[in-house]
Amino acid sequence: MILDGKVVGCSTSRVYSAFLRKMISLCVIDRELTTPGTQVAVVWGDRGAVQREIRATVAKLPFKEDKRRIDVSPST
């Protein structure tokens, strides 16, 4: 991952989400850039092969609202 020409993280996987209808990716990123909404660029492609920068926006997990019906939180 790149911000202002500096490598700030690494995308570990990428996949198309049929639910969200867009590409999503997990990554490791510098802590100071983890605020949801931060704009970065992801370099797709292997070293020595064709690479391309793709714009990305930091988002927190989960990507969708949790609608489970069972409360799994610890009892207090």
HTML snippet that shows the backbone in 3Dmol.js (N, CA, C, O; Angstrom):
<script src="https://3Dmol.org/build/3Dmol-min.js"></script>
<div id="view" style="width:600px;height:400px;position:relative"></div>
<script>
const pdb = `
ATOM      1  N   MET A   1       0.847  -1.157   0.000  1.00  0.00           N
ATOM      2  CA  MET A   1       0.000   0.000   0.000  1.00  0.00           C
ATOM      3  C   MET A   1       0.898   1.227   0.000  1.00  0.00           C
ATOM      4  O   MET A   1       1.963   1.236   0.616  1.00  0.00           O
ATOM      5  N   ILE A   2       0.453   2.248  -0.693  1.00  0.00           N
ATOM      6  CA  ILE A   2       1.266   3.447  -0.881  1.00  0.00           C
ATOM      7  C   ILE A   2       0.462   4.688  -0.509  1.00  0.00           C
ATOM      8  O   ILE A   2      -0.724   4.789  -0.822  1.00  0.00           O
ATOM      9  N   LEU A   3       1.114   5.622   0.154  1.00  0.00           N
ATOM     10  CA  LEU A   3       0.538   6.931   0.454  1.00  0.00           C
ATOM     11  C   LEU A   3       1.632   7.962   0.275  1.00  0.00           C
ATOM     12  O   LEU A   3       2.685   7.871   0.908  1.00  0.00           O
ATOM     13  N   ASP A   4       1.395   8.931  -0.572  1.00  0.00           N
ATOM     14  CA  ASP A   4       2.369   9.987  -0.860  1.00  0.00           C
ATOM     15  C   ASP A   4       3.725   9.418  -1.294  1.00  0.00           C
ATOM     16  O   ASP A   4       4.773   9.941  -0.915  1.00  0.00           O
ATOM     17  N   GLY A   5       3.695   8.345  -2.090  1.00  0.00           N
ATOM     18  CA  GLY A   5       4.917   7.749  -2.613  1.00  0.00           C
ATOM     19  C   GLY A   5       5.662   6.857  -1.647  1.00  0.00           C
ATOM     20  O   GLY A   5       6.712   6.324  -2.008  1.00  0.00           O
ATOM     21  N   LYS A   6       5.162   6.669  -0.420  1.00  0.00           N
ATOM     22  CA  LYS A   6       5.822   5.851   0.600  1.00  0.00           C
ATOM     23  C   LYS A   6       5.040   4.553   0.809  1.00  0.00           C
ATOM     24  O   LYS A   6       3.811   4.574   0.885  1.00  0.00           O
ATOM     25  N   VAL A   7       5.748   3.424   0.903  1.00  0.00           N
ATOM     26  CA  VAL A   7       5.097   2.147   1.201  1.00  0.00           C
ATOM     27  C   VAL A   7       4.633   2.175   2.657  1.00  0.00           C
ATOM     28  O   VAL A   7       5.441   2.391   3.561  1.00  0.00           O
ATOM     29  N   VAL A   8       3.330   1.956   2.890  1.00  0.00           N
ATOM     30  CA  VAL A   8       2.768   2.045   4.238  1.00  0.00           C
ATOM     31  C   VAL A   8       2.079   0.757   4.677  1.00  0.00           C
ATOM     32  O   VAL A   8       1.524   0.691   5.774  1.00  0.00           O
ATOM     33  N   GLY A   9       2.112  -0.260   3.829  1.00  0.00           N
ATOM     34  CA  GLY A   9       1.461  -1.501   4.209  1.00  0.00           C
ATOM     35  C   GLY A   9       1.529  -2.524   3.101  1.00  0.00           C
ATOM     36  O   GLY A   9       2.159  -2.308   2.066  1.00  0.00           O
ATOM     37  N   CYS A  10       0.868  -3.644   3.338  1.00  0.00           N
ATOM     38  CA  CYS A  10       0.895  -4.755   2.387  1.00  0.00           C
ATOM     39  C   CYS A  10      -0.483  -5.400   2.328  1.00  0.00           C
ATOM     40  O   CYS A  10      -1.039  -5.773   3.361  1.00  0.00           O
ATOM     41  N   SER A  11      -1.030  -5.533   1.137  1.00  0.00           N
ATOM     42  CA  SER A  11      -2.288  -6.231   0.937  1.00  0.00           C
ATOM     43  C   SER A  11      -2.010  -7.727   0.979  1.00  0.00           C
ATOM     44  O   SER A  11      -1.128  -8.216   0.273  1.00  0.00           O
ATOM     45  N   THR A  12      -2.760  -8.456   1.803  1.00  0.00           N
ATOM     46  CA  THR A  12      -2.519  -9.884   1.949  1.00  0.00           C
ATOM     47  C   THR A  12      -3.437 -10.735   1.093  1.00  0.00           C
ATOM     48  O   THR A  12      -3.141 -11.902   0.837  1.00  0.00           O
ATOM     49  N   SER A  13      -4.533 -10.170   0.653  1.00  0.00           N
ATOM     50  CA  SER A  13      -5.460 -10.915  -0.196  1.00  0.00           C
ATOM     51  C   SER A  13      -6.416  -9.928  -0.845  1.00  0.00           C
ATOM     52  O   SER A  13      -6.587  -8.802  -0.377  1.00  0.00           O
ATOM     53  N   ARG A  14      -7.028 -10.366  -1.920  1.00  0.00           N
ATOM     54  CA  ARG A  14      -8.045  -9.535  -2.554  1.00  0.00           C
ATOM     55  C   ARG A  14      -9.072 -10.454  -3.197  1.00  0.00           C
ATOM     56  O   ARG A  14      -8.743 -11.543  -3.668  1.00  0.00           O
ATOM     57  N   VAL A  15     -10.321  -9.998  -3.208  1.00  0.00           N
ATOM     58  CA  VAL A  15     -11.403 -10.806  -3.743  1.00  0.00           C
ATOM     59  C   VAL A  15     -12.572  -9.886  -4.102  1.00  0.00           C
ATOM     60  O   VAL A  15     -12.730  -8.815  -3.515  1.00  0.00           O
ATOM     61  N   TYR A  16     -13.375 -10.304  -5.054  1.00  0.00           N
ATOM     62  CA  TYR A  16     -14.584  -9.569  -5.382  1.00  0.00           C
ATOM     63  C   TYR A  16     -15.678 -10.021  -4.430  1.00  0.00           C
ATOM     64  O   TYR A  16     -15.927 -11.219  -4.300  1.00  0.00           O
ATOM     65  N   SER A  17     -16.343  -9.067  -3.755  1.00  0.00           N
ATOM     66  CA  SER A  17     -17.447  -9.370  -2.854  1.00  0.00           C
ATOM     67  C   SER A  17     -18.754  -9.231  -3.619  1.00  0.00           C
ATOM     68  O   SER A  17     -19.126  -8.132  -4.030  1.00  0.00           O
ATOM     69  N   ALA A  18     -19.454 -10.352  -3.811  1.00  0.00           N
ATOM     70  CA  ALA A  18     -20.754 -10.301  -4.479  1.00  0.00           C
ATOM     71  C   ALA A  18     -21.755  -9.539  -3.623  1.00  0.00           C
ATOM     72  O   ALA A  18     -22.638  -8.865  -4.153  1.00  0.00           O
ATOM     73  N   PHE A  19     -21.622  -9.641  -2.287  1.00  0.00           N
ATOM     74  CA  PHE A  19     -22.534  -8.937  -1.386  1.00  0.00           C
ATOM     75  C   PHE A  19     -22.364  -7.428  -1.507  1.00  0.00           C
ATOM     76  O   PHE A  19     -23.349  -6.697  -1.612  1.00  0.00           O
ATOM     77  N   LEU A  20     -21.109  -6.955  -1.491  1.00  0.00           N
ATOM     78  CA  LEU A  20     -20.834  -5.518  -1.562  1.00  0.00           C
ATOM     79  C   LEU A  20     -20.750  -5.005  -2.994  1.00  0.00           C
ATOM     80  O   LEU A  20     -20.814  -3.798  -3.230  1.00  0.00           O
ATOM     81  N   ARG A  21     -20.607  -5.929  -3.956  1.00  0.00           N
ATOM     82  CA  ARG A  21     -20.462  -5.595  -5.371  1.00  0.00           C
ATOM     83  C   ARG A  21     -19.240  -4.720  -5.637  1.00  0.00           C
ATOM     84  O   ARG A  21     -19.291  -3.768  -6.415  1.00  0.00           O
ATOM     85  N   LYS A  22     -18.140  -5.071  -4.969  1.00  0.00           N
ATOM     86  CA  LYS A  22     -16.870  -4.367  -5.188  1.00  0.00           C
ATOM     87  C   LYS A  22     -15.725  -5.247  -4.715  1.00  0.00           C
ATOM     88  O   LYS A  22     -15.931  -6.248  -4.029  1.00  0.00           O
ATOM     89  N   MET A  23     -14.512  -4.855  -5.094  1.00  0.00           N
ATOM     90  CA  MET A  23     -13.322  -5.565  -4.637  1.00  0.00           C
ATOM     91  C   MET A  23     -13.052  -5.193  -3.184  1.00  0.00           C
ATOM     92  O   MET A  23     -13.222  -4.042  -2.784  1.00  0.00           O
ATOM     93  N   ILE A  24     -12.629  -6.184  -2.399  1.00  0.00           N
ATOM     94  CA  ILE A  24     -12.207  -5.940  -1.023  1.00  0.00           C
ATOM     95  C   ILE A  24     -10.863  -6.628  -0.817  1.00  0.00           C
ATOM     96  O   ILE A  24     -10.519  -7.567  -1.534  1.00  0.00           O
ATOM     97  N   SER A  25     -10.108  -6.150   0.172  1.00  0.00           N
ATOM     98  CA  SER A  25      -8.787  -6.708   0.429  1.00  0.00           C
ATOM     99  C   SER A  25      -8.459  -6.567   1.901  1.00  0.00           C
ATOM    100  O   SER A  25      -8.779  -5.552   2.520  1.00  0.00           O
ATOM    101  N   LEU A  26      -7.826  -7.576   2.461  1.00  0.00           N
ATOM    102  CA  LEU A  26      -7.280  -7.474   3.807  1.00  0.00           C
ATOM    103  C   LEU A  26      -5.858  -6.978   3.685  1.00  0.00           C
ATOM    104  O   LEU A  26      -5.186  -7.246   2.689  1.00  0.00           O
ATOM    105  N   CYS A  27      -5.391  -6.254   4.695  1.00  0.00           N
ATOM    106  CA  CYS A  27      -4.035  -5.726   4.607  1.00  0.00           C
ATOM    107  C   CYS A  27      -3.442  -5.510   5.985  1.00  0.00           C
ATOM    108  O   CYS A  27      -4.136  -5.539   7.002  1.00  0.00           O
ATOM    109  N   VAL A  28      -2.149  -5.294   5.987  1.00  0.00           N
ATOM    110  CA  VAL A  28      -1.407  -4.836   7.151  1.00  0.00           C
ATOM    111  C   VAL A  28      -0.987  -3.420   6.779  1.00  0.00           C
ATOM    112  O   VAL A  28      -0.406  -3.206   5.715  1.00  0.00           O
ATOM    113  N   ILE A  29      -1.280  -2.443   7.654  1.00  0.00           N
ATOM    114  CA  ILE A  29      -1.029  -1.039   7.323  1.00  0.00           C
ATOM    115  C   ILE A  29      -0.506  -0.312   8.555  1.00  0.00           C
ATOM    116  O   ILE A  29      -0.818  -0.688   9.685  1.00  0.00           O
ATOM    117  N   ASP A  30       0.294   0.733   8.332  1.00  0.00           N
ATOM    118  CA  ASP A  30       0.818   1.524   9.454  1.00  0.00           C
ATOM    119  C   ASP A  30      -0.333   1.981  10.353  1.00  0.00           C
ATOM    120  O   ASP A  30      -1.370   2.433   9.867  1.00  0.00           O
ATOM    121  N   ARG A  31      -0.137   1.859  11.661  1.00  0.00           N
ATOM    122  CA  ARG A  31      -1.180   2.156  12.645  1.00  0.00           C
ATOM    123  C   ARG A  31      -1.789   3.552  12.479  1.00  0.00           C
ATOM    124  O   ARG A  31      -2.998   3.719  12.638  1.00  0.00           O
ATOM    125  N   GLU A  32      -0.971   4.544  12.164  1.00  0.00           N
ATOM    126  CA  GLU A  32      -1.491   5.912  12.073  1.00  0.00           C
ATOM    127  C   GLU A  32      -2.407   6.122  10.856  1.00  0.00           C
ATOM    128  O   GLU A  32      -3.027   7.177  10.726  1.00  0.00           O
ATOM    129  N   LEU A  33      -2.492   5.133   9.975  1.00  0.00           N
ATOM    130  CA  LEU A  33      -3.338   5.251   8.785  1.00  0.00           C
ATOM    131  C   LEU A  33      -4.589   4.378   8.857  1.00  0.00           C
ATOM    132  O   LEU A  33      -5.277   4.204   7.851  1.00  0.00           O
ATOM    133  N   THR A  34      -4.893   3.826  10.038  1.00  0.00           N
ATOM    134  CA  THR A  34      -6.013   2.904  10.159  1.00  0.00           C
ATOM    135  C   THR A  34      -7.370   3.573  10.337  1.00  0.00           C
ATOM    136  O   THR A  34      -8.372   2.872  10.481  1.00  0.00           O
ATOM    137  N   THR A  35      -7.438   4.884  10.333  1.00  0.00           N
ATOM    138  CA  THR A  35      -8.705   5.579  10.469  1.00  0.00           C
ATOM    139  C   THR A  35      -9.580   5.289   9.249  1.00  0.00           C
ATOM    140  O   THR A  35      -9.152   5.522   8.119  1.00  0.00           O
ATOM    141  N   PRO A  36     -10.812   4.778   9.462  1.00  0.00           N
ATOM    142  CA  PRO A  36     -11.696   4.522   8.325  1.00  0.00           C
ATOM    143  C   PRO A  36     -11.866   5.783   7.473  1.00  0.00           C
ATOM    144  O   PRO A  36     -12.048   6.884   7.994  1.00  0.00           O
ATOM    145  N   GLY A  37     -11.802   5.599   6.165  1.00  0.00           N
ATOM    146  CA  GLY A  37     -11.920   6.712   5.238  1.00  0.00           C
ATOM    147  C   GLY A  37     -10.583   7.178   4.678  1.00  0.00           C
ATOM    148  O   GLY A  37     -10.556   7.930   3.704  1.00  0.00           O
ATOM    149  N   THR A  38      -9.463   6.742   5.278  1.00  0.00           N
ATOM    150  CA  THR A  38      -8.144   7.113   4.774  1.00  0.00           C
ATOM    151  C   THR A  38      -7.962   6.570   3.356  1.00  0.00           C
ATOM    152  O   THR A  38      -8.224   5.394   3.105  1.00  0.00           O
ATOM    153  N   GLN A  39      -7.518   7.413   2.439  1.00  0.00           N
ATOM    154  CA  GLN A  39      -7.304   7.031   1.047  1.00  0.00           C
ATOM    155  C   GLN A  39      -5.858   6.582   0.853  1.00  0.00           C
ATOM    156  O   GLN A  39      -4.933   7.286   1.255  1.00  0.00           O
ATOM    157  N   VAL A  40      -5.657   5.411   0.239  1.00  0.00           N
ATOM    158  CA  VAL A  40      -4.333   4.879  -0.068  1.00  0.00           C
ATOM    159  C   VAL A  40      -4.372   4.303  -1.477  1.00  0.00           C
ATOM    160  O   VAL A  40      -5.414   4.323  -2.132  1.00  0.00           O
ATOM    161  N   ALA A  41      -3.246   3.796  -1.939  1.00  0.00           N
ATOM    162  CA  ALA A  41      -3.182   3.102  -3.224  1.00  0.00           C
ATOM    163  C   ALA A  41      -2.617   1.709  -2.978  1.00  0.00           C
ATOM    164  O   ALA A  41      -1.687   1.541  -2.189  1.00  0.00           O
ATOM    165  N   VAL A  42      -3.174   0.719  -3.649  1.00  0.00           N
ATOM    166  CA  VAL A  42      -2.697  -0.653  -3.558  1.00  0.00           C
ATOM    167  C   VAL A  42      -2.027  -0.995  -4.878  1.00  0.00           C
ATOM    168  O   VAL A  42      -2.600  -0.769  -5.944  1.00  0.00           O
ATOM    169  N   VAL A  43      -0.820  -1.537  -4.817  1.00  0.00           N
ATOM    170  CA  VAL A  43      -0.114  -1.955  -6.032  1.00  0.00           C
ATOM    171  C   VAL A  43      -0.484  -3.409  -6.298  1.00  0.00           C
ATOM    172  O   VAL A  43      -0.149  -4.297  -5.514  1.00  0.00           O
ATOM    173  N   TRP A  44      -1.181  -3.646  -7.417  1.00  0.00           N
ATOM    174  CA  TRP A  44      -1.564  -5.005  -7.806  1.00  0.00           C
ATOM    175  C   TRP A  44      -0.605  -5.495  -8.863  1.00  0.00           C
ATOM    176  O   TRP A  44      -0.264  -4.764  -9.792  1.00  0.00           O
ATOM    177  N   GLY A  45      -0.170  -6.726  -8.723  1.00  0.00           N
ATOM    178  CA  GLY A  45       0.728  -7.341  -9.690  1.00  0.00           C
ATOM    179  C   GLY A  45       1.998  -7.803  -9.006  1.00  0.00           C
ATOM    180  O   GLY A  45       2.385  -7.275  -7.963  1.00  0.00           O
ATOM    181  N   ASP A  46       2.631  -8.776  -9.590  1.00  0.00           N
ATOM    182  CA  ASP A  46       3.862  -9.326  -9.038  1.00  0.00           C
ATOM    183  C   ASP A  46       5.062  -8.482  -9.435  1.00  0.00           C
ATOM    184  O   ASP A  46       5.058  -7.843 -10.488  1.00  0.00           O
ATOM    185  N   ARG A  47       6.091  -8.479  -8.589  1.00  0.00           N
ATOM    186  CA  ARG A  47       7.340  -7.784  -8.927  1.00  0.00           C
ATOM    187  C   ARG A  47       7.894  -8.356 -10.214  1.00  0.00           C
ATOM    188  O   ARG A  47       7.869  -9.569 -10.424  1.00  0.00           O
ATOM    189  N   GLY A  48       8.388  -7.498 -11.065  1.00  0.00           N
ATOM    190  CA  GLY A  48       8.951  -7.932 -12.336  1.00  0.00           C
ATOM    191  C   GLY A  48       7.908  -8.140 -13.414  1.00  0.00           C
ATOM    192  O   GLY A  48       8.249  -8.392 -14.570  1.00  0.00           O
ATOM    193  N   ALA A  49       6.636  -8.039 -13.048  1.00  0.00           N
ATOM    194  CA  ALA A  49       5.545  -8.161 -14.015  1.00  0.00           C
ATOM    195  C   ALA A  49       4.809  -6.822 -14.073  1.00  0.00           C
ATOM    196  O   ALA A  49       5.184  -5.867 -13.393  1.00  0.00           O
ATOM    197  N   VAL A  50       3.784  -6.766 -14.872  1.00  0.00           N
ATOM    198  CA  VAL A  50       2.991  -5.536 -14.963  1.00  0.00           C
ATOM    199  C   VAL A  50       2.304  -5.281 -13.620  1.00  0.00           C
ATOM    200  O   VAL A  50       1.634  -6.159 -13.076  1.00  0.00           O
ATOM    201  N   GLN A  51       2.481  -4.065 -13.097  1.00  0.00           N
ATOM    202  CA  GLN A  51       1.833  -3.666 -11.854  1.00  0.00           C
ATOM    203  C   GLN A  51       0.969  -2.435 -12.110  1.00  0.00           C
ATOM    204  O   GLN A  51       1.214  -1.665 -13.039  1.00  0.00           O
ATOM    205  N   ARG A  52      -0.037  -2.270 -11.273  1.00  0.00           N
ATOM    206  CA  ARG A  52      -0.943  -1.137 -11.420  1.00  0.00           C
ATOM    207  C   ARG A  52      -1.355  -0.642 -10.042  1.00  0.00           C
ATOM    208  O   ARG A  52      -1.610  -1.442  -9.142  1.00  0.00           O
ATOM    209  N   GLU A  53      -1.422   0.678  -9.873  1.00  0.00           N
ATOM    210  CA  GLU A  53      -1.897   1.245  -8.610  1.00  0.00           C
ATOM    211  C   GLU A  53      -3.413   1.366  -8.659  1.00  0.00           C
ATOM    212  O   GLU A  53      -3.974   1.908  -9.612  1.00  0.00           O
ATOM    213  N   ILE A  54      -4.068   0.858  -7.626  1.00  0.00           N
ATOM    214  CA  ILE A  54      -5.518   0.900  -7.493  1.00  0.00           C
ATOM    215  C   ILE A  54      -5.849   1.728  -6.255  1.00  0.00           C
ATOM    216  O   ILE A  54      -5.305   1.485  -5.178  1.00  0.00           O
ATOM    217  N   ARG A  55      -6.742   2.704  -6.407  1.00  0.00           N
ATOM    218  CA  ARG A  55      -7.156   3.504  -5.246  1.00  0.00           C
ATOM    219  C   ARG A  55      -7.936   2.637  -4.268  1.00  0.00           C
ATOM    220  O   ARG A  55      -8.703   1.762  -4.670  1.00  0.00           O
ATOM    221  N   ALA A  56      -7.728   2.891  -2.975  1.00  0.00           N
ATOM    222  CA  ALA A  56      -8.422   2.130  -1.937  1.00  0.00           C
ATOM    223  C   ALA A  56      -8.764   3.045  -0.770  1.00  0.00           C
ATOM    224  O   ALA A  56      -8.104   4.058  -0.542  1.00  0.00           O
ATOM    225  N   THR A  57      -9.798   2.675  -0.042  1.00  0.00           N
ATOM    226  CA  THR A  57     -10.234   3.414   1.136  1.00  0.00           C
ATOM    227  C   THR A  57     -10.219   2.471   2.333  1.00  0.00           C
ATOM    228  O   THR A  57     -10.770   1.373   2.267  1.00  0.00           O
ATOM    229  N   VAL A  58      -9.591   2.893   3.424  1.00  0.00           N
ATOM    230  CA  VAL A  58      -9.535   2.089   4.642  1.00  0.00           C
ATOM    231  C   VAL A  58     -10.938   2.005   5.242  1.00  0.00           C
ATOM    232  O   VAL A  58     -11.627   3.017   5.371  1.00  0.00           O
ATOM    233  N   ALA A  59     -11.356   0.792   5.606  1.00  0.00           N
ATOM    234  CA  ALA A  59     -12.660   0.572   6.241  1.00  0.00           C
ATOM    235  C   ALA A  59     -12.467  -0.370   7.418  1.00  0.00           C
ATOM    236  O   ALA A  59     -11.550  -1.191   7.413  1.00  0.00           O
ATOM    237  N   LYS A  60     -13.325  -0.257   8.427  1.00  0.00           N
ATOM    238  CA  LYS A  60     -13.203  -1.157   9.570  1.00  0.00           C
ATOM    239  C   LYS A  60     -14.031  -2.412   9.306  1.00  0.00           C
ATOM    240  O   LYS A  60     -14.974  -2.398   8.515  1.00  0.00           O
ATOM    241  N   LEU A  61     -13.663  -3.480   9.976  1.00  0.00           N
ATOM    242  CA  LEU A  61     -14.428  -4.722   9.886  1.00  0.00           C
ATOM    243  C   LEU A  61     -15.519  -4.716  10.937  1.00  0.00           C
ATOM    244  O   LEU A  61     -15.334  -4.058  11.960  1.00  0.00           O
ATOM    245  N   PRO A  62     -16.615  -5.383  10.769  1.00  0.00           N
ATOM    246  CA  PRO A  62     -17.013  -6.048   9.533  1.00  0.00           C
ATOM    247  C   PRO A  62     -17.512  -5.039   8.514  1.00  0.00           C
ATOM    248  O   PRO A  62     -17.866  -3.913   8.862  1.00  0.00           O
ATOM    249  N   PHE A  63     -17.537  -5.452   7.247  1.00  0.00           N
ATOM    250  CA  PHE A  63     -17.979  -4.576   6.171  1.00  0.00           C
ATOM    251  C   PHE A  63     -19.488  -4.382   6.155  1.00  0.00           C
ATOM    252  O   PHE A  63     -19.990  -3.448   5.530  1.00  0.00           O
ATOM    253  N   LYS A  64     -20.205  -5.252   6.834  1.00  0.00           N
ATOM    254  CA  LYS A  64     -21.655  -5.139   6.873  1.00  0.00           C
ATOM    255  C   LYS A  64     -22.129  -5.274   8.311  1.00  0.00           C
ATOM    256  O   LYS A  64     -21.423  -5.819   9.160  1.00  0.00           O
ATOM    257  N   GLU A  65     -23.316  -4.780   8.574  1.00  0.00           N
ATOM    258  CA  GLU A  65     -23.877  -4.813   9.918  1.00  0.00           C
ATOM    259  C   GLU A  65     -24.080  -6.258  10.381  1.00  0.00           C
ATOM    260  O   GLU A  65     -24.546  -7.100   9.613  1.00  0.00           O
ATOM    261  N   ASP A  66     -23.731  -6.539  11.626  1.00  0.00           N
ATOM    262  CA  ASP A  66     -23.902  -7.866  12.206  1.00  0.00           C
ATOM    263  C   ASP A  66     -25.353  -8.010  12.658  1.00  0.00           C
ATOM    264  O   ASP A  66     -25.786  -7.316  13.578  1.00  0.00           O
ATOM    265  N   LYS A  67     -26.098  -8.895  12.026  1.00  0.00           N
ATOM    266  CA  LYS A  67     -27.516  -9.069  12.353  1.00  0.00           C
ATOM    267  C   LYS A  67     -27.799 -10.425  12.995  1.00  0.00           C
ATOM    268  O   LYS A  67     -28.896 -10.968  12.869  1.00  0.00           O
ATOM    269  N   ARG A  68     -26.782 -10.968  13.691  1.00  0.00           N
ATOM    270  CA  ARG A  68     -27.020 -12.236  14.376  1.00  0.00           C
ATOM    271  C   ARG A  68     -28.099 -12.065  15.432  1.00  0.00           C
ATOM    272  O   ARG A  68     -28.222 -11.002  16.040  1.00  0.00           O
ATOM    273  N   ARG A  69     -28.875 -13.109  15.644  1.00  0.00           N
ATOM    274  CA  ARG A  69     -29.970 -13.052  16.609  1.00  0.00           C
ATOM    275  C   ARG A  69     -29.557 -13.533  17.998  1.00  0.00           C
ATOM    276  O   ARG A  69     -30.303 -13.365  18.964  1.00  0.00           O
ATOM    277  N   ILE A  70     -28.371 -14.129  18.097  1.00  0.00           N
ATOM    278  CA  ILE A  70     -27.909 -14.661  19.375  1.00  0.00           C
ATOM    279  C   ILE A  70     -26.873 -13.710  19.956  1.00  0.00           C
ATOM    280  O   ILE A  70     -25.929 -13.316  19.271  1.00  0.00           O
ATOM    281  N   ASP A  71     -27.051 -13.340  21.230  1.00  0.00           N
ATOM    282  CA  ASP A  71     -26.082 -12.488  21.910  1.00  0.00           C
ATOM    283  C   ASP A  71     -24.904 -13.353  22.351  1.00  0.00           C
ATOM    284  O   ASP A  71     -25.053 -14.198  23.234  1.00  0.00           O
ATOM    285  N   VAL A  72     -23.746 -13.150  21.749  1.00  0.00           N
ATOM    286  CA  VAL A  72     -22.564 -13.940  22.080  1.00  0.00           C
ATOM    287  C   VAL A  72     -21.586 -13.170  22.946  1.00  0.00           C
ATOM    288  O   VAL A  72     -20.462 -13.621  23.167  1.00  0.00           O
ATOM    289  N   SER A  73     -22.003 -12.011  23.438  1.00  0.00           N
ATOM    290  CA  SER A  73     -21.107 -11.220  24.286  1.00  0.00           C
ATOM    291  C   SER A  73     -21.003 -11.873  25.655  1.00  0.00           C
ATOM    292  O   SER A  73     -21.930 -12.555  26.090  1.00  0.00           O
ATOM    293  N   PRO A  74     -19.842 -11.661  26.361  1.00  0.00           N
ATOM    294  CA  PRO A  74     -19.660 -12.264  27.681  1.00  0.00           C
ATOM    295  C   PRO A  74     -20.671 -11.718  28.685  1.00  0.00           C
ATOM    296  O   PRO A  74     -21.043 -10.545  28.635  1.00  0.00           O
ATOM    297  N   SER A  75     -21.098 -12.564  29.575  1.00  0.00           N
ATOM    298  CA  SER A  75     -22.044 -12.147  30.624  1.00  0.00           C
ATOM    299  C   SER A  75     -21.343 -11.245  31.621  1.00  0.00           C
ATOM    300  O   SER A  75     -20.156 -11.426  31.896  1.00  0.00           O
ATOM    301  N   THR A  76     -22.061 -10.282  32.162  1.00  0.00           N
ATOM    302  CA  THR A  76     -21.468  -9.380  33.155  1.00  0.00           C
ATOM    303  C   THR A  76     -22.094  -9.599  34.504  1.00  0.00           C
ATOM    304  O   THR A  76     -21.726  -8.932  35.471  1.00  0.00           O
TER     305      THR A  76
END
`;
const viewer = $3Dmol.createViewer("view");
viewer.addModel(pdb, "pdb");
viewer.setStyle({}, {cartoon: {color: "spectrum"}});
viewer.zoomTo();
viewer.render();
</script>
